[in-house]
Amino acid sequence: MDINLPEVLAEVTAAFERYEKALTGNDVAVLDELFWSSPHTLRYGVTENLYGYESIQAFRAARPAQGLERTLQKVVITTFGRDFATANVEFQRAVNPRPGRQSQTWLRTAGGWRVVAAHVSLLPLPP
């Protein structure tokens, strides 16, 4: 299996960066676009477990738009072949002292790269 083919890594990195910009700018339309429109898509959040595209879409529509800015501290994107990738991030939000983690599973679809599974969690404060 080919790991991190340069052209595939560039595609996924661009999709991830587009997602990040949409996330911090609360561009719900782009966020909805970048999640796979399927009942198989899931997103585990800090306070919610969302199963299926429609539940993720409803969550995004109802979420407050404040406090979304964050600093990415570490980003690891790995591609596997030409159609599958993961993105893992450590981040810090200005409004929350707890460090955060995010993981995404990306799949190449007929419409482009889409998140098929995501997880966001916060770590306890360091002692």
Secondary structure, DSSP 8 states (H G I E B T S, - for coil): --BS-HHHHHHHHHHHHHHHHHHHTT-HHHHHHHB--STT-EEE-SS-EEESHHHHHHHHHHS-SSS--EEEEEEEEEEETTTEEEEEEEEEETTEEEEEEEEEEEEEETTEEEEEEEEEEE-----
